[in-house]
């Protein structure tokens, strides 16, 4: 298994461009199953999770053609229903968290699907109640097979539009329900829907395919069912998590860096979240410029109390960046409370940062207090193992700022979300070696 050997203490310089958004890719790739016509998608990142989903689509019967780097043509004219009922299909789904959104697409297209509980990052319990409740509200029946450890969804008379109030603004849950509802009979209204940019992108793509979705960008979606969808072309947004990761890398290494083509209007509260740590985040057109800073000071609330940075549904801060913000805060001036509300295991990697000399108090599985060093003491090198994508990139950022050489094992977790990360960072001054 591959690992990174990271020599810390090197400044970055120049510019870097984020790749296509992983989380958007997983949604729109599932949506190609909703039409028999060709769908062209551009800016697809070459990362493990996306490549595994593309391979799964091929096995389902989708004709996949790579037109050029990052651009693919998908044609789901005929689906392999024998494969969809096979153990191989269930095994592949179990290994890929994003495959959960196949439920809505296949149920809308075929009226039935058997699906295994998905795997993914070990970051705590990630329940599927919103997905299942949504399918049930649309008229689907589901049963659990204890032998196969799989769920079977059926809608023999087709899906029926309805009103539903989601119990949580789940992004993948909303995407799943939207994909099922576009081919349902009648009108579906989804209240407390997720409204993040990638979900908006999915809805816009489906509308270009002939769907009738209104309220895009709000938490109230109305979907008038149609009998069929058609082909389209779609381009993925840049990955906002990469953008935030690069901001963090520049800040903690005291580097001057330009992040190109970030789709600034779709970043929401992310730039301001880093500014509250004292980092200068300067918009230049559609680029972000991070000047070199000797120090960055964490803000306090107006009443003088310690700053709290917490994740929240969009337009709040995405939970995927809390690990990055936590690491960046270790070299800031001041203190901050990091509150990870959504996943109870995502902060457990901080023990490795404490071993590196970071001053962090882990209050409970959801909260950690970081007391910044203000660069008066650099982190020490360490040997680490990446438990999930976002903790992995946070460990890489910590290692880039540390004294000496650090080792990060299990970097296939990082590869799941970041394309050729060591090559791109080495090109702007990092010293990262991949060892197989």
C-alpha positions in Angstrom: 0.0 0.0 0.0 1.3 3.4 -0.9 2.4 6.1 1.5 3.6 9.7 1.4 7.0 10.9 2.8 6.6 14.6 3.3 9.5 17.0 4.0 8.0 19.9 5.8 9.1 23.6 6.0 8.9 24.4 2.3 7.0 27.4 1.0 4.6 27.2 -1.9 4.7 29.7 -4.8 2.9 30.3 -8.0 -0.6 29.1 -8.8 -2.7 26.0 -8.7 -6.1 25.1 -10.2 -8.7 23.0 -8.4 -10.0 19.9 -10.1 -13.6 19.1 -10.8 -15.9 18.6 -7.8 -15.9 15.1 -6.6 -19.3 15.4 -4.8 -21.0 16.8 -7.8 -19.5 14.2 -10.1 -21.0 11.4 -8.0 -24.4 12.9 -8.3 -24.5 13.7 -12.0 -22.8 10.4 -13.0 -25.7 8.5 -11.4 -28.2 10.8 -13.3 -26.9 9.5 -16.7 -29.0 6.4 -16.0 -32.2 8.4 -16.3 -32.0 8.7 -20.1 -31.3 6.4 -23.0 -29.6 9.3 -24.8 -26.0 10.4 -24.7 -24.9 12.7 -21.8 -21.5 14.4 -22.0 -19.8 15.5 -18.8 -16.6 17.6 -18.6 -14.1 18.4 -15.9 -14.4 15.0 -14.3 -11.6 14.5 -11.8 -9.3 11.4 -12.2 -9.8 10.2 -8.6 -10.6 6.7 -7.1 -14.2 7.2 -6.0 -15.2 8.8 -9.4 -13.3 6.2 -11.4 -14.9 3.3 -9.4 -18.4 4.8 -10.1 -17.6 5.1 -13.8 -16.5 1.4 -13.9 -19.7 0.5 -12.1 -21.7 2.3 -14.7 -19.9 0.3 -17.4 -20.8 -2.9 -15.7 -24.4 -1.8 -15.5 -24.4 -1.5 -19.3 -23.6 2.2 -19.8 -21.5 2.8 -22.9 -18.7 5.1 -21.7 -16.3 6.9 -24.0 -13.5 9.1 -22.9 -13.5 12.0 -25.4 -10.5 13.8 -23.9 -8.9 14.3 -20.5 -11.7 14.8 -18.0 -14.5 14.6 -20.6 -16.7 11.5 -21.0 -19.7 10.5 -23.1 -22.2 8.2 -21.3 -25.0 6.4 -23.1 -27.4 4.2 -21.0 -29.5 2.9 -23.9 -29.6 -0.7 -22.6 -29.0 -1.7 -19.0 -27.7 -5.1 -17.8 -30.5 -6.1 -15.5 -28.8 -9.5 -14.8 -25.8 -7.6 -13.4 -28.1 -5.4 -11.3 -29.4 -8.6 -9.6 -25.9 -10.1 -9.1 -23.8 -10.4 -6.0 -21.0 -8.5 -7.9 -23.2 -5.4 -8.1 -23.9 -5.5 -4.4 -20.2 -5.9 -3.6 -19.2 -3.0 -5.7 -21.9 -0.8 -4.2 -20.8 -1.8 -0.7 -17.3 -0.4 -1.4 -18.5 3.0 -2.8 -20.4 5.4 -0.6 -21.5 7.6 -3.6 -23.3 4.6 -5.2 -26.2 5.1 -2.8 -27.5 7.7 -5.4 -28.0 4.8 -7.9 -31.2 4.0 -5.9 -33.2 7.0 -7.1 -31.9 6.8 -10.7 -32.5 3.1 -11.1 -35.8 3.1 -9.3 -37.0 6.0 -11.5 -35.8 4.2 -14.7 -36.6 0.5 -13.9 -39.1 0.6 -11.1 -36.9 -1.6 -8.9 -33.4 -1.9 -7.5 -31.6 -4.1 -5.0 -28.9 -2.3 -3.1 -26.3 -3.2 -0.5 -25.6 -0.8 2.4 -22.7 1.4 1.2 -19.2 1.7 2.7 -17.0 4.8 2.6 -15.1 6.9 5.2 -15.0 5.7 8.8 -16.2 9.0 10.2 -19.1 7.9 12.2 -22.7 6.8 11.5 -24.1 8.0 8.2 -27.7 6.9 8.3 -29.8 6.4 5.2 -33.2 7.1 6.7 -33.7 10.2 4.6 -33.1 8.3 1.4 -35.4 5.5 2.3 -38.2 7.7 3.7 -38.1 9.7 0.4 -38.5 6.6 -1.7 -41.3 5.3 0.5 -43.1 8.7 0.2 -42.9 8.3 -3.6 -44.7 5.0 -3.3 -41.7 2.5 -3.3 -41.8 -0.5 -1.1 -38.5 -1.8 0.4 -37.5 -5.0 2.2 -34.3 -6.1 3.8 -32.7 -9.4 2.9 -30.6 -10.5 5.9 -28.9 -13.2 3.8 -27.6 -10.8 1.2 -27.4 -7.8 3.6 -29.2 -5.8 0.9 -32.4 -3.8 0.4 -34.8 -4.3 -2.4 -36.9 -1.4 -3.6 -39.9 -1.9 -5.8 -42.5 0.5 -7.4 -44.6 -1.9 -9.5 -47.2 0.8 -10.4 -44.6 3.5 -10.9 -43.5 6.3 -8.5 -46.1 8.9 -7.5 -45.4 12.5 -6.8 -46.1 13.7 -3.3 -45.3 16.3 -0.6 -42.5 15.5 1.8 -40.7 17.3 4.6 -37.2 15.9 5.0 -36.0 15.1 8.5 -32.6 16.5 7.6 -31.2 18.6 4.7 -29.2 15.6 3.4 -27.3 16.4 0.1 -27.2 12.8 -1.2 -30.7 12.2 0.2 -32.1 15.2 -1.7 -30.2 14.2 -4.9 -31.5 10.6 -4.6 -35.1 11.8 -4.2 -34.9 14.3 -7.0 -33.6 11.7 -9.4 -36.4 9.4 -8.5 -39.1 12.1 -8.7 -38.2 13.5 -12.1 -39.8 10.5 -13.8 -42.6 10.0 -11.2 -46.2 10.7 -12.0 -47.6 14.0 -10.7 -45.9 16.7 -8.7 -43.3 16.2 -5.9 -42.6 18.9 -3.4 -39.5 18.6 -1.2 -39.2 20.9 1.8 -36.0 21.2 3.8 -34.2 20.1 0.7 -30.4 20.5 0.5 -29.5 23.6 -1.6 -25.7 23.4 -2.0 -24.2 24.3 -5.3 -23.6 20.7 -6.4 -27.2 19.9 -5.8 -28.1 23.0 -7.8 -25.9 21.7 -10.6 -27.7 18.4 -10.7 -31.1 20.1 -10.9 -29.9 22.4 -13.7 -28.5 19.4 -15.6 -31.8 17.5 -15.2 -33.8 20.5 -16.4 -31.7 20.7 -19.5 -32.5 17.0 -20.0 -36.2 17.9 -19.9 -37.1 17.7 -16.2 -39.3 20.3 -14.6 -37.7 21.4 -11.3 -38.4 24.8 -9.8 -37.0 26.4 -6.6 -33.4 25.4 -7.5 -31.1 27.0 -4.9 -33.7 27.1 -2.2 -34.8 24.5 0.4 -38.2 24.1 -1.3 -38.0 22.1 -4.6 -41.1 21.4 -6.8 -40.7 18.7 -9.4 -43.3 18.1 -12.0 -42.8 14.5 -13.3 -42.1 13.9 -17.0 -42.3 10.7 -19.0 -38.8 10.8 -20.3 -35.5 12.7 -20.2 -33.0 13.4 -23.0 -29.3 13.9 -23.5 -27.3 17.0 -22.5 -23.9 18.3 -21.9 -22.7 19.3 -18.4 -19.5 20.8 -16.9 -18.6 20.2 -13.3 -17.8 23.1 -10.9 -14.3 23.3 -9.3 -14.0 21.4 -6.1 -14.7 23.8 -3.2 -12.9 21.4 -0.8 -9.8 21.5 -2.8 -10.0 25.3 -2.8 -10.3 25.4 1.0 -7.4 22.9 1.3 -5.1 25.0 -0.9 -6.0 28.1 1.2 -5.0 26.2 4.3 -1.8 24.9 2.8 -0.7 28.5 1.8 -1.6 29.9 5.2 0.2 27.3 7.4 3.3 27.3 5.3 3.5 31.1 5.1 3.2 31.0 1.3 2.1 33.3 -1.4 -0.3 31.4 -3.7 -2.9 32.0 -6.3 -5.8 29.6 -6.6 -7.2 29.8 -10.2 -10.7 29.5 -11.5 -12.5 28.8 -8.2 -16.0 29.7 -9.2 -16.0 32.2 -6.3 -19.8 32.8 -6.3 -20.2 29.1 -5.4 -17.8 29.1 -2.4 -20.4 30.6 0.0 -19.0 31.1 3.5 -15.7 29.3 2.9 -13.5 32.4 2.2 -14.9 34.2 5.2 -14.3 31.2 7.5 -10.6 31.4 6.7 -10.6 35.1 7.1 -11.9 34.7 10.7 -8.7 32.8 11.4 -6.8 35.9 10.3 -5.9 34.7 6.8 -6.0 37.2 4.0 -8.2 35.7 1.3 -8.3 38.2 -1.6 -10.6 37.7 -4.6 -9.2 38.7 -7.9 -11.8 38.0 -10.5 -12.5 34.3 -10.3 -9.2 33.6 -8.6 -8.2 33.7 -4.9 -4.8 35.3 -3.9 -3.3 34.3 -0.6 -0.3 36.6 0.3 2.5 35.3 2.5 1.8 36.1 6.2 4.2 35.8 9.1 1.3 35.6 11.5 -2.5 35.2 11.3 -4.7 36.0 14.3 -8.0 34.3 15.1 -10.9 36.6 15.7 -13.0 36.6 18.8 -16.7 37.1 19.0 -17.9 40.7 19.6 -18.4 40.0 23.3 -14.8 38.7 23.6 -15.6 35.0 23.8 -13.7 32.4 22.0 -14.4 31.9 18.3 -16.4 28.8 17.4 -16.2 27.3 13.9 -19.0 24.8 13.2 -20.3 22.9 10.2 -23.8 23.5 9.0 -26.0 22.7 6.0 -25.4 25.0 3.0 -25.0 27.9 3.0 -23.2 27.1 6.2 -19.7 25.7 6.3 -19.2 22.3 4.8 -18.1 19.6 7.3 -15.4 18.5 4.8 -13.3 21.5 5.6 -13.3 21.4 9.4 -10.3 19.1 9.5 -8.3 21.6 7.4 -9.4 24.6 9.5 -8.4 22.7 12.7 -4.9 22.1 11.4 -4.4 25.6 10.1 -5.5 27.0 13.6 -2.6 25.1 15.2 -0.2 27.8 13.9 -2.5 30.8 14.4 -2.4 33.4 17.1 -5.3 32.8 19.5 -7.7 30.0 20.2 -10.8 28.5 18.5 -13.4 25.9 19.3 -14.0 23.4 16.4 -17.5 21.9 16.6 -18.0 19.0 14.2 -21.8 18.5 14.5 -22.5 15.9 11.8 -20.0 13.1 12.3 -18.9 11.8 15.7 -15.6 10.2 14.6 -14.1 12.9 12.3 -12.0 14.6 15.0 -10.3 11.4 16.3 -7.3 12.1 14.1 -6.2 15.0 16.4 -4.2 12.6 18.6 -1.7 12.5 15.8 -1.5 16.3 15.7 -1.1 16.3 19.5 1.9 13.9 19.0 3.3 16.5 16.6 3.2 19.2 19.3 -0.2 20.8 18.5 -2.1 22.2 21.5 -5.5 20.7 21.2 -8.0 19.7 23.8 -10.4 17.0 22.5 -13.5 17.8 24.5 -15.7 15.0 23.2 -16.2 13.2 19.8 -17.7 16.4 18.3 -15.6 19.3 19.8 -12.0 20.3 20.0 -10.3 23.4 21.3 -7.2 24.5 19.4 -4.7 26.9 21.1 -2.5 28.2 18.3 1.3 28.3 18.5 1.6 31.6 16.6 4.5 30.0 14.7 6.6 30.2 17.9 6.9 26.4 17.7 6.6 24.3 14.5 4.9 21.0 14.5 7.2 17.9 14.8 7.4 15.2 12.1 5.3 12.1 12.8 4.2 8.8 11.3 0.5 8.8 10.6 -2.3 6.8 8.9 -5.1 8.4 7.0 -8.5 7.2 8.3 -10.6 9.1 5.7 -10.2 11.6 2.8 -10.5 14.8 4.7 -8.4 13.8 7.7 -5.8 12.5 5.2 -5.5 15.9 3.5 -5.4 17.6 7.0 -2.5 15.3 7.9 -0.7 16.2 4.7 -1.1 19.9 5.5 0.3 19.4 9.0 3.2 17.4 7.6 4.0 20.2 5.0 4.4 22.7 7.9 6.3 20.4 10.3 10.0 20.0 11.0 11.6 17.0 9.4 10.1 14.2 7.3 6.6 12.8 8.2 5.1 9.6 6.8 1.4 9.2 5.9 0.2 5.7 5.3 -3.0 4.5 3.6 -2.9 7.4 1.1 -5.4 5.7 -1.1 -7.9 7.5 1.1 -6.5 10.8 -0.1 -6.5 9.5 -3.7 -10.2 9.0 -3.4 -10.7 12.8 -3.4 -7.6 14.5 -4.7 -6.2 14.0 -8.2 -2.4 13.6 -8.4 -2.1 15.7 -5.2 1.7 15.2 -4.7 2.5 16.1 -8.4 0.5 19.3 -8.3 1.9 20.4 -5.0 5.5 19.5 -5.8 5.1 21.6 -8.9 4.6 24.7 -6.7 7.3 24.0 -4.1 6.2 21.1 -1.8 8.5 18.1 -1.2 6.2 15.0 -1.2 7.3 11.6 -2.3 4.9 8.7 -3.0 6.4 5.3 -2.0 4.6 2.2 -3.3 
